[in-house]
């Protein structure tokens, strides 16, 4: 296994990577379903805590695979087999999501996570075997660091329940610090366009999961009630939000911004908010539907917040990570932050929040298109 060329002109997402991403949909869907259940039952603290914990494991395992593949994907038999084993780990992680939410039992989810990370450790050792000098040192640092953190996850499972939250947060810091440590003296040859395409593909998958979840919620509600006049505005508003999220995310060629590890790490880590909020939008639509038909015993404002808050987070994170690097004047820079505030204000409209937030999202796209046509966007400094 040798490094790929970071300037390869025809580099794109492979079919194996797409299969890997699609299998992650299972875990994302499980997290979303249980977030809906907790919010609909009036347990937002419990639901959000479980969602953030579980989604970190999903997101970080995907991040590890994607950046390694961008640098070392050789698509031979051992690499393919290793990736298929990682997919098995994804499915085990997904199977552990219900217990993590309902019983705060993270054992099965952690086992699935460890399966993926053990395979990744083997991949880094294989990369080290094919490298020399600083590149070999970087690969070995990844392998040793992953092993150490994996041991800590096992130890955390054996500790009393009260140690879980502080231990989890400490290990998250260790996980996030490992790439910076490993690549301190030598950057892995990740491909900017490939990485941007990989993140874009996963964004589409999370938004697609939101559409699927909303469709199922509306279908289930229609089977029990004839209140289409109340359900259709929610569905329409949700679709407008998802369509606008897609438009906003892909409005700029973000690979032009990814010119160093510092920029790439901040951009890549920030996608925890992008992916998490994109998936939570679907959960918010479901909660709004359930509140409308009387299955969720929570106030209309609380149900509205389940949709408007993740939508606002998506708009702000898309601005911070993407849009602001390409805007040339204050009017362009203010579009997404102001829109996020307006979406949050829609919360107080209760049952009418979904269609109003959808209209705000659509207007955001329209204003952005007009301003971009008037003032050419700049390219980020290299």
C-alpha positions as a printed Julia matrix, in Angstrom:
382×3 Matrix{Float64}:
   0.0    0.0     0.0
   1.48   3.32   -1.11
   0.19   6.88   -0.94
  -2.11   8.29   -3.62
  -1.22  11.4    -5.6
  -2.87  14.4    -3.86
  -3.04  16.21   -7.22
  -4.62  13.36   -9.17
  -6.95  14.98  -11.7
  -9.57  12.25  -12.02
  -9.94  11.38   -8.33
 -13.55  10.78   -7.31
 -15.64   8.75   -4.88
 -15.43   5.0    -5.5
 -18.35   2.53   -5.5
 -16.95   0.96   -2.31
 -16.97   4.34   -0.58
 -20.59   4.86   -1.65
 -21.54   1.46   -0.24
 -19.75   2.36    2.99
 -21.71   5.62    3.21
 -25.05   3.96    2.51
 -24.5    1.49    5.34
 -23.98   4.42    7.68
 -27.54   5.48    6.88
 -28.71   2.61    9.09
 -26.92   4.05   12.11
 -28.0    7.62   11.31
 -31.62   6.47   10.97
 -31.51   4.67   14.33
 -30.15   7.78   16.04
 -32.88   9.88   14.44
 -35.7    7.52   15.41
 -34.73   7.53   19.06
 -34.19  11.29   19.07
 -37.78  11.66   17.83
 -39.04   9.35   20.56
 -37.29  11.27   23.31
 -38.38  14.69   22.05
 -41.98  13.57   21.52
 -42.08  12.26   25.08
 -40.89  15.58   26.47
 -37.38  14.4    27.35
 -35.19  16.76   25.3
 -32.18  16.55   27.63
 -32.11  12.77   27.5
 -32.68  12.7    23.73
 -30.07  15.31   22.83
 -27.43  13.79   25.1
 -27.9   10.34   23.63
 -28.02  11.73   20.1
 -24.81  13.73   20.49
 -22.97  10.75   22.02
 -24.11   8.27   19.39
 -23.71  10.64   16.46
 -20.11  11.36   17.46
 -19.27   7.66   17.15
 -21.01   7.47   13.76
 -19.41  10.66   12.46
 -15.88  10.04   13.73
 -15.69   6.48   12.42
 -16.78   7.78    9.01
 -14.23  10.62    9.17
 -11.38   8.22    9.98
 -12.19   5.97    7.04
 -12.72   8.82    4.55
  -9.46  10.66    5.22
  -7.44   7.45    5.19
  -9.09   6.38    1.92
  -8.33   9.76    0.37
  -4.64   9.21    1.05
  -4.15   5.43    0.67
  -7.07   3.75   -1.1
  -5.46   1.06   -3.27
  -8.68  -0.89   -3.93
  -6.96  -4.29   -3.78
  -8.4   -7.42   -2.18
  -7.09  -6.8     1.39
  -8.32  -3.2     1.31
 -11.78  -4.22    0.11
 -12.09  -6.98    2.71
 -10.99  -4.6     5.47
 -13.62  -2.07    4.38
 -16.35  -4.73    4.36
 -15.42  -5.65    7.93
 -15.71  -1.98    8.84
 -19.22  -2.02    7.37
 -20.03  -4.89    9.74
 -18.85  -2.67   12.57
 -21.24   0.05   11.39
 -24.15  -2.4    11.59
 -23.14  -3.48   15.1
 -22.98   0.17   16.12
 -26.46   0.72   14.69
 -27.76  -2.3    16.62
 -26.46  -0.75   19.84
 -28.17   2.61   19.36
 -31.51   1.63   21.03
 -29.8    0.41   24.2
 -27.63   3.53   24.26
 -30.7    5.78   24.16
 -33.1    3.86   26.37
 -30.79   2.34   28.97
 -27.61   4.45   28.66
 -25.92   1.14   27.86
 -23.2    1.9    25.33
 -21.53  -1.52   25.31
 -22.87  -2.76   21.95
 -22.35   0.62   20.27
 -18.76   0.79   21.54
 -18.09  -2.77   20.32
 -19.23  -1.76   16.82
 -17.08   1.34   17.02
 -14.07  -0.71   18.11
 -14.51  -3.13   15.2
 -14.21  -0.23   12.79
 -11.27   1.28   14.61
  -9.36  -2.01   14.9
  -9.58  -2.43   11.15
  -8.42   1.16   10.71
  -5.42   0.44   12.94
  -4.52  -2.46   10.65
  -4.85  -0.21    7.64
  -2.43   2.31    9.11
   0.07  -0.47    9.92
  -0.2   -1.62    6.32
   0.4    1.94    5.13
   3.43   2.2     7.42
   4.83  -1.0     5.91
   4.75   0.58    2.44
   6.2    3.95    3.49
   9.6    5.23    4.58
  10.85   8.27    6.47
   8.37  10.86    7.81
   5.41   9.22    6.05
   6.09   5.97    7.87
   6.36   7.82   11.19
   2.97   9.48   10.63
   1.31   6.15    9.83
   2.81   4.51   12.92
   1.68   7.4    15.09
  -1.87   6.86   13.85
  -1.68   3.13   14.54
  -0.26   3.52   18.05
  -2.61   6.37   18.91
  -5.69   4.46   17.73
  -4.64   1.44   19.77
  -4.17   3.52   22.92
  -7.54   5.24   22.58
  -9.29   1.93   21.87
  -7.9    0.47   25.09
  -9.26   3.5    26.93
 -12.74   2.93   25.47
 -12.72  -0.63   26.78
 -11.58   0.55   30.21
 -14.35   3.17   30.23
 -16.97   0.46   29.7
 -15.68  -1.34   32.8
 -15.87   1.73   35.04
 -18.98   2.72   37.07
 -21.79   4.4    35.14
 -20.99   7.79   36.69
 -17.64   7.83   34.91
 -19.19   7.6    31.45
 -19.86  11.28   30.69
 -16.51  12.74   31.85
 -14.67   9.75   30.4
 -16.49  10.11   27.09
 -15.65  13.81   26.82
 -11.99  13.16   27.66
 -11.71  10.45   25.01
 -13.42  12.71   22.45
 -10.64  15.25   23.03
  -8.05  12.48   22.57
  -9.71  11.28   19.38
  -9.83  14.76   17.88
  -6.22  15.51   18.89
  -4.78  12.35   17.31
  -4.72  13.53   13.65
  -2.99  16.79   14.59
  -0.4   14.86   16.61
   0.17  12.19   13.98
   0.5   14.67   11.1
   2.48  17.28   13.0
   5.67  16.73   11.01
   4.28  15.13    7.85
   0.92  15.65    6.15
  -0.86  12.63    4.73
  -1.53  13.01    0.99
  -5.29  13.52    1.16
  -6.92  14.85   -1.99
  -8.83  18.18   -1.56
 -11.42  17.55   -4.29
 -11.93  13.96   -3.19
 -12.42  14.97    0.44
 -14.87  17.73   -0.54
 -16.8   15.22   -2.65
 -16.85  12.66    0.18
 -18.23  15.19    2.66
 -20.74  16.37    0.09
 -21.92  12.8    -0.48
 -22.46  12.23    3.23
 -24.33  15.53    3.5
 -26.66  14.35    0.74
 -27.16  11.06    2.57
 -28.11  12.77    5.83
 -30.47  15.15    4.04
 -31.96  12.2     2.17
 -32.52  10.42    5.45
 -34.41  13.49    6.64
 -36.69  13.32    3.59
 -37.27   9.61    4.12
 -38.04  10.05    7.82
 -40.45  12.89    7.1
 -42.2   10.85    4.41
 -42.74   7.94    6.77
 -44.04  10.27    9.49
 -46.57  11.93    7.18
 -47.64   8.59    5.7
 -48.22   7.16    9.16
 -50.15  10.25   10.24
 -52.34  10.25    7.13
 -53.32   6.66    7.87
 -54.71   7.76   11.25
 -56.23  11.16   10.5
 -57.77  13.17    7.72
 -56.16  16.45    8.81
 -54.26  16.92    5.55
 -54.72  20.68    5.76
 -52.39  20.67    8.77
 -49.95  17.97    7.64
 -49.29  19.18    4.12
 -47.84  22.57    5.23
 -45.43  20.72    7.53
 -44.34  18.43    4.71
 -43.97  21.36    2.31
 -42.0   23.41    4.81
 -39.73  20.46    5.57
 -39.02  19.89    1.89
 -38.21  23.56    1.35
 -35.74  23.39    4.23
 -34.04  20.28    2.85
 -33.89  21.7    -0.69
 -32.46  24.97    0.6
 -29.9   23.11    2.73
 -28.72  21.24   -0.37
 -28.5   24.45   -2.41
 -26.6   26.34    0.28
 -24.11  23.56    0.99
 -23.12  23.07   -2.65
 -23.12  26.74   -3.64
 -19.32  27.15   -3.47
 -16.29  25.06   -4.61
 -15.05  24.38   -1.11
 -12.07  22.28   -2.22
 -10.36  25.55   -3.18
 -10.31  26.45    0.52
  -8.71  23.18    1.65
  -5.07  24.07    1.06
  -3.51  23.04    4.39
  -4.04  20.7     7.34
  -5.08  23.58    9.56
  -7.89  24.65    7.26
  -8.89  21.08    6.46
  -9.0   19.95   10.1
 -11.19  22.87   11.18
 -13.45  22.33    8.19
 -13.64  18.57    8.7
 -14.27  18.75   12.46
 -16.93  21.41   11.95
 -18.95  18.95    9.9
 -20.03  17.27   13.1
 -22.52  20.16   13.3
 -23.4   19.97    9.59
 -24.08  16.24    9.56
 -25.73  16.16   12.96
 -28.07  19.06   12.21
 -28.91  17.75    8.72
 -30.0   14.43   10.18
 -31.85  16.15   13.05
 -33.95  18.19   10.59
 -35.76  14.98    9.66
 -36.33  14.2    13.32
 -37.75  17.7    13.78
 -40.22  17.2    10.93
 -41.35  13.93   12.5
 -41.85  15.58   15.89
 -43.89  18.37   14.28
 -46.11  15.77   12.57
 -46.58  13.76   15.76
 -47.5   16.87   17.74
 -50.03  17.9    15.11
 -51.87  14.56   15.16
 -51.76  14.34   18.97
 -49.21  11.56   19.39
 -46.62  13.84   20.96
 -47.78  15.31   24.27
 -45.6   18.4    24.13
 -46.39  22.09   23.49
 -46.46  23.25   19.87
 -43.54  25.61   20.52
 -41.38  22.72   21.76
 -42.24  20.68   18.67
 -41.41  23.66   16.46
 -38.03  24.04   18.16
 -37.2   20.44   17.24
 -37.19  21.6    13.61
 -36.09  25.22   13.76
 -33.05  24.71   16.01
 -31.28  22.12   13.81
 -32.18  24.17   10.72
 -30.57  27.25   12.25
 -27.51  25.22   13.27
 -27.16  23.95    9.7
 -27.37  27.46    8.26
 -24.78  28.83   10.69
 -22.37  25.92   10.29
 -22.67  26.08    6.48
 -21.8   29.78    6.67
 -18.85  29.24    9.01
 -17.38  26.31    7.08
 -18.28  27.17    3.48
 -19.93  30.41    2.48
 -17.94  33.01    4.41
 -14.71  32.11    2.62
 -16.19  33.14   -0.72
 -18.23  36.26    0.09
 -16.95  39.69   -0.89
 -19.1   42.14    1.06
 -21.11  42.5     4.25
 -24.49  41.95    2.6
 -23.43  38.52    1.35
 -21.87  37.62    4.69
 -25.02  38.47    6.62
 -27.47  36.37    4.59
 -27.02  33.05    6.39
 -26.56  34.37    9.97
 -29.66  36.57    9.63
 -31.62  33.71    8.11
 -30.65  31.47   11.03
 -32.05  34.06   13.45
 -35.26  34.34   11.43
 -35.67  30.56   11.44
 -35.28  30.53   15.22
 -37.91  33.29   15.45
 -40.3   30.99   13.56
 -40.28  28.74   16.63
 -42.82  30.99   18.32
 -45.3   30.38   15.5
 -45.96  26.94   16.98
 -47.76  24.7    14.49
 -47.11  27.17   11.7
 -43.34  27.11   12.27
 -42.51  24.49    9.64
 -43.99  26.28    6.61
 -42.68  29.65    7.81
 -39.17  28.26    8.34
 -39.4   26.67    4.89
 -40.26  30.03    3.34
 -37.34  31.67    5.16
 -35.01  28.95    3.84
 -36.29  29.42    0.3
 -35.93  33.2     0.57
 -32.37  32.71    1.82
 -31.47  30.86   -1.37
 -33.19  33.48   -3.54
 -31.38  36.39   -1.85
 -28.06  34.57   -2.08
 -28.52  33.94   -5.81
 -29.38  37.59   -6.48
 -26.43  38.93   -4.49
 -24.04  36.47   -6.12
 -25.21  37.58   -9.57
 -24.58  41.21   -8.71
 -21.15  40.71   -7.13
 -18.74  38.01   -8.34
 -17.6   35.82   -5.47
 -13.92  35.69   -4.67
 -11.66  32.69   -4.36
 -10.05  32.04   -0.96
  -6.48  33.14   -0.54
  -3.92  30.38   -0.98
